[in-house]
Amino acid sequence: MASPLTHSPDALRITEIFYSLQGEARTVGLPTVFVRLTGCPLRCVYCDTAYAFTGGELRSIDAIATEVAGYRPRYVTVTGGEPLAQKSCLPLLTTLCDAGYEVSLETSGALSVAGVDPRVVKVLDLKTPASGEMQRNDYTNIPLLTPRDQVKFVICDRADYDWARFKLDEYRLDQRVSDVLFSPSHGQLHGRELAEWILADNLPVRLQLQLHKLLWNDAPGH
């Protein structure tokens, strides 16, 4: 017999919920509860969460909110996979905001953010050429970004860096959002090399190193 949640608009497939330090973005280093949704329509070559592509457990929004509350967090991040691939992500975000948390959404930038609660801090990833998914970028999302939001580029090589620098200028991203994040692809580009490029060009961006990989070697649940 099918679960009563199977066709519920208030159910989501969840890979994991865990409490850790935020590993990236503006709140890096702050204790945060992560809600990792299952599924993603993209297949970036550097993906570090392929375990979230399939499987997971169907959970109601109320059950998710109850588990999150048990950690007594200040910050909650909804991530994936690609969280917006599940329609019930939108009411989940609103529920978490209503509970008083500072909520952020990590999204690939391939799906519309138009319905995201305005209280949510959107961390939108623009896919570079070397990601293998550049054609999936939905640039209609950029006008929807606010001064509270952030844009992230994962940089694999010099060509990616030059492409990201062009997009930074084309959309004046540093004037549109709070932070533009340049992150070296783990194992492909050394952080020091990216830092030297940023300094040489005096870019208005933040170099981002993924803290969770430095501390826990990218183990799931951290």
MARLO-106693 format. One record per residue (C-alpha): chain; x, y, z; residue in three letters. Coordinates in steps of 0.001 Angstrom, whole numbers. Each point is the difference from the previous one (the first is absolute). Layout:
BEGIN
+--------+---------+---------+---------+---------+
! cadena !       X !       Y !       Z ! residuo !
+--------+---------+---------+---------+---------+
!      A !       X !       Y !       Z !     ala !
...
+--------+---------+---------+---------+---------+
! end
This chain:
BEGIN
+--------+---------+---------+---------+---------+
! cadena !       X !       Y !       Z ! residuo !
+--------+---------+---------+---------+---------+
!      A !       0 !       0 !       0 !     met !
!      A !    1376 !    3438 !    -943 !     ala !
!      A !     967 !    2395 !    2746 !     ser !
!      A !   -2622 !    2705 !     646 !     pro !
!      A !    2827 !    2495 !    -602 !     leu !
!      A !     657 !   -1244 !   -3533 !     thr !
!      A !   -2379 !    2459 !   -1629 !     his !
!      A !      -2 !    2640 !    2728 !     ser !
!      A !     901 !    3581 !    -982 !     pro !
!      A !    1589 !     339 !    3436 !     asp !
!      A !    2484 !   -2851 !    -353 !     ala !
!      A !    3612 !      46 !   -1124 !     leu !
!      A !    2597 !   -2644 !    -648 !     arg !
!      A !    2873 !     635 !    2419 !     ile !
!      A !    3511 !   -1433 !    -201 !     thr !
!      A !    1175 !    1275 !    3391 !     glu !
!      A !    -500 !    2590 !    2722 !     ile !
!      A !    3095 !     826 !    2022 !     phe !
!      A !    1591 !    2633 !    2227 !     tyr !
!      A !    3444 !    1300 !    -887 !     ser !
!      A !    1993 !    3140 !    -691 !     leu !
!      A !    -910 !    1834 !   -3176 !     gln !
!      A !    2799 !    -817 !   -2412 !     gly !
!      A !    -459 !    2811 !   -2494 !     glu !
!      A !   -1852 !    3212 !    -900 !     ala !
!      A !    -325 !    3079 !    2209 !     arg !
!      A !    -819 !   -1905 !    3191 !     thr !
!      A !    3031 !   -2306 !    -270 !     val !
!      A !    1029 !   -1421 !    3359 !     gly !
!      A !   -3365 !     548 !    1702 !     leu !
!      A !   -1894 !   -2964 !    1532 !     pro !
!      A !   -2752 !    -892 !   -2474 !     thr !
!      A !   -2614 !   -2693 !    -572 !     val !
!      A !      80 !   -1371 !   -3536 !     phe !
!      A !   -3043 !   -1507 !   -1689 !     val !
!      A !    1234 !   -1877 !   -3068 !     arg !
!      A !   -2733 !    -789 !   -2515 !     leu !
!      A !     296 !   -2943 !   -2373 !     thr !
!      A !     287 !     309 !   -3772 !     gly !
!      A !    1691 !    2275 !   -2519 !     cys !
!      A !    -531 !     497 !   -3749 !     pro !
!      A !    3629 !    1074 !    -494 !     leu !
!      A !    3170 !   -2081 !    -175 !     arg !
!      A !    2898 !    2373 !     628 !     cys !
!      A !    3382 !   -1667 !    -481 !     val !
!      A !    1194 !    1051 !    3469 !     tyr !
!      A !   -3172 !    -913 !    1908 !     cys !
!      A !     761 !   -1042 !    3584 !     asp !
!      A !   -3539 !   -1057 !     964 !     thr !
!      A !    -815 !   -2658 !   -2588 !     ala !
!      A !   -1265 !   -2143 !    2883 !     tyr !
!      A !   -2989 !    2374 !     138 !     ala !
!      A !   -1082 !    -660 !   -3598 !     phe !
!      A !   -2252 !   -2919 !     929 !     thr !
!      A !   -1520 !   -1760 !    2984 !     gly !
!      A !    -818 !    2079 !    3025 !     gly !
!      A !   -2964 !    -214 !    2348 !     glu !
!      A !   -3399 !    1579 !    -531 !     leu !
!      A !    -690 !    2406 !    2859 !     arg !
!      A !   -2778 !    2475 !     738 !     ser !
!      A !     857 !    3679 !     436 !     ile !
!      A !   -1187 !    -194 !    3611 !     asp !
!      A !    2319 !   -2946 !     690 !     ala !
!      A !    2941 !    1811 !   -1561 !     ile !
!      A !    -740 !    3147 !    2005 !     ala !
!      A !    -222 !   -2003 !    3223 !     thr !
!      A !    3388 !   -1633 !    -587 !     glu !
!      A !    1606 !    3332 !    -867 !     val !
!      A !   -1435 !    1580 !    3161 !     ala !
!      A !    1640 !   -2705 !    2091 !     gly !
!      A !    3411 !    1516 !    -750 !     tyr !
!      A !   -1124 !    3486 !    1157 !     arg !
!      A !    1793 !    1647 !   -2940 !     pro !
!      A !     317 !    3625 !    -997 !     arg !
!      A !     881 !    -842 !   -3603 !     tyr !
!      A !   -1569 !   -2566 !   -2329 !     val !
!      A !    1196 !    -814 !   -3516 !     thr !
!      A !   -2160 !   -1872 !   -2499 !     val !
!      A !    2217 !   -1687 !   -2561 !     thr !
!      A !     210 !   -3026 !   -2281 !     gly !
!      A !     301 !   -1325 !   -2581 !     gly !
!      A !   -2089 !    2795 !   -1395 !     glu !
!      A !   -2642 !     850 !    2608 !     pro !
!      A !   -2241 !    1932 !   -2413 !     leu !
!      A !    -503 !   -3174 !   -2046 !     ala !
!      A !   -2612 !    -918 !    2643 !     gln !
!      A !   -3032 !    2322 !     -28 !     lys !
!      A !    -536 !    -395 !    3730 !     ser !
!      A !    3354 !    1687 !     596 !     cys !
!      A !   -1766 !    3376 !    -185 !     leu !
!      A !   -2433 !    -596 !    2902 !     pro !
!      A !    2833 !   -1614 !    1967 !     leu !
!      A !    2053 !    3187 !    -334 !     leu !
!      A !   -2942 !    2093 !    1178 !     thr !
!      A !    -613 !   -2308 !    2973 !     thr !
!      A !    3636 !     302 !    1075 !     leu !
!      A !    -107 !    3798 !    -335 !     cys !
!      A !   -3204 !     122 !    2042 !     asp !
!      A !    1823 !   -1915 !    2754 !     ala !
!      A !    2410 !    2917 !     347 !     gly !
!      A !    3150 !   -1458 !   -1524 !     tyr !
!      A !    2297 !    1768 !   -2425 !     glu !
!      A !    -567 !   -2224 !   -3013 !     val !
!      A !    2199 !    -359 !   -3057 !     ser !
!      A !    -586 !   -1943 !   -3204 !     leu !
!      A !    2842 !   -1516 !   -2010 !     glu !
!      A !   -1178 !    -288 !   -3606 !     thr !
!      A !    1658 !    -811 !   -3308 !     ser !
!      A !   -1528 !    2949 !   -1839 !     gly !
!      A !   -1595 !   -2331 !   -2541 !     ala !
!      A !   -3529 !     304 !    1443 !     leu !
!      A !   -2046 !    3111 !     658 !     ser !
!      A !     316 !    1641 !    3412 !     val !
!      A !   -3110 !    2115 !    -619 !     ala !
!      A !   -2100 !   -1764 !    2647 !     gly !
!      A !    2597 !       1 !    2766 !     val !
!      A !   -1081 !    1746 !    3204 !     asp !
!      A !    1620 !    3484 !       3 !     pro !
!      A !    1343 !    -611 !    3499 !     arg !
!      A !    2259 !   -2774 !   -1315 !     val !
!      A !    3605 !     783 !    -899 !     val !
!      A !     557 !   -1503 !   -3432 !     lys !
!      A !    3490 !   -1349 !    -767 !     val !
!      A !    -181 !    -397 !   -3758 !     leu !
!      A !    2628 !   -1940 !   -1898 !     asp !
!      A !     858 !    1075 !   -3550 !     leu !
!      A !    1433 !   -3004 !   -1808 !     lys !
!      A !    3305 !     596 !   -1759 !     thr !
!      A !    1096 !   -1592 !   -3311 !     pro !
!      A !    2086 !   -2718 !    1677 !     ala !
!      A !   -2939 !   -1083 !    2172 !     ser !
!      A !   -1553 !   -1664 !   -3042 !     gly !
!      A !   -3348 !    1657 !     775 !     glu !
!      A !     501 !    3615 !   -1067 !     met !
!      A !   -2929 !    -251 !   -2433 !     gln !
!      A !   -2360 !    -583 !    2933 !     arg !
!      A !     486 !    3487 !    1493 !     asn !
!      A !   -3316 !    1844 !     197 !     asp !
!      A !    1018 !    3641 !    -275 !     tyr !
!      A !   -3567 !    1174 !     629 !     thr !
!      A !     806 !    -719 !    3654 !     asn !
!      A !    2508 !    2846 !     198 !     ile !
!      A !   -2569 !    2858 !      89 !     pro !
!      A !   -1721 !   -1880 !    2844 !     leu !
!      A !    3074 !     175 !    2230 !     leu !
!      A !       7 !    2461 !    2882 !     thr !
!      A !    2751 !    1733 !    1999 !     pro !
!      A !    -337 !   -2793 !    2595 !     arg !
!      A !     837 !   -2741 !   -2518 !     asp !
!      A !    3296 !   -1469 !   -1194 !     gln !
!      A !    1337 !   -1319 !   -3318 !     val !
!      A !    2553 !   -2802 !    -121 !     lys !
!      A !    2396 !   -1113 !   -2733 !     phe !
!      A !    1871 !   -3290 !     328 !     val !
!      A !    3220 !     589 !   -1939 !     ile !
!      A !    1781 !   -2975 !   -1592 !     cys !
!      A !    2682 !    1742 !   -2099 !     asp !
!      A !    1118 !    3318 !   -1456 !     arg !
!      A !   -2662 !    -119 !   -2737 !     ala !
!      A !   -2686 !    -349 !    2687 !     asp !
!      A !    1482 !    2941 !    1877 !     tyr !
!      A !     -38 !    2227 !   -3079 !     asp !
!      A !   -3593 !   -1029 !    -767 !     trp !
!      A !   -1088 !     734 !    3580 !     ala !
!      A !    1751 !    3366 !     -61 !     arg !
!      A !   -1931 !     872 !   -3178 !     phe !
!      A !   -3328 !    -985 !    1603 !     lys !
!      A !     881 !    2032 !    3076 !     leu !
!      A !     355 !    3082 !   -2216 !     asp !
!      A !   -2857 !    -813 !   -2395 !     glu !
!      A !   -2596 !    -210 !    2764 !     tyr !
!      A !    1736 !    2339 !    2489 !     arg !
!      A !    -410 !   -2730 !    2546 !     leu !
!      A !    2064 !    1688 !    2688 !     asp !
!      A !   -2545 !    2862 !     -32 !     gln !
!      A !   -3003 !   -2320 !     -20 !     arg !
!      A !     733 !   -2467 !    2845 !     val !
!      A !    1785 !      66 !    3341 !     ser !
!      A !    2825 !   -2344 !   -1044 !     asp !
!      A !    1406 !   -1487 !   -3179 !     val !
!      A !    1806 !   -3210 !     918 !     leu !
!      A !    2853 !   -1495 !   -2027 !     phe !
!      A !     728 !   -3541 !    1144 !     ser !
!      A !    2786 !   -2235 !   -1374 !     pro !
!      A !   -1253 !   -3395 !   -1124 !     ser !
!      A !    1353 !   -2431 !    2583 !     his !
!      A !    2850 !   -2055 !   -1460 !     gly !
!      A !       5 !    1926 !   -3285 !     gln !
!      A !    1223 !    3500 !     858 !     leu !
!      A !    2170 !    1044 !    2931 !     his !
!      A !   -1528 !    2697 !    2153 !     gly !
!      A !    3232 !    1988 !      18 !     arg !
!      A !      12 !     216 !   -3801 !     glu !
!      A !   -3564 !    1308 !     -39 !     leu !
!      A !     898 !    2473 !    2757 !     ala !
!      A !    2869 !    1367 !   -2078 !     glu !
!      A !   -2271 !     510 !   -3026 !     trp !
!      A !   -2575 !    1847 !    2126 !     ile !
!      A !    2687 !    2251 !    1488 !     leu !
!      A !    1606 !     700 !   -3385 !     ala !
!      A !   -3342 !    1150 !   -1409 !     asp !
!      A !   -1159 !    1692 !    3212 !     asn !
!      A !   -3390 !   -1700 !    -303 !     leu !
!      A !   -2856 !     918 !    2383 !     pro !
!      A !    -551 !   -3655 !     940 !     val !
!      A !     515 !   -2229 !    3018 !     arg !
!      A !    2339 !   -2989 !    -293 !     leu !
!      A !   -1788 !   -2997 !    1474 !     gln !
!      A !    1680 !   -3148 !    1251 !     leu !
!      A !   -2345 !   -2766 !    1102 !     gln !
!      A !     524 !    -266 !    3750 !     leu !
!      A !   -1787 !   -3347 !     331 !     his !
!      A !    2479 !   -1601 !   -2413 !     lys !
!      A !    2931 !    1333 !    1984 !     leu !
!      A !   -1411 !   -1183 !    3328 !     leu !
!      A !   -1782 !   -3250 !    -876 !     trp !
!      A !    1363 !    -967 !   -3428 !     asn !
!      A !   -3465 !     470 !   -1523 !     asp !
!      A !   -1532 !   -2886 !    1955 !     ala !
!      A !   -3830 !    -128 !    -248 !     pro !
!      A !   -1747 !    1516 !    2992 !     gly !
!      A !    2423 !    2899 !     421 !     his !
+--------+---------+---------+---------+---------+
! end
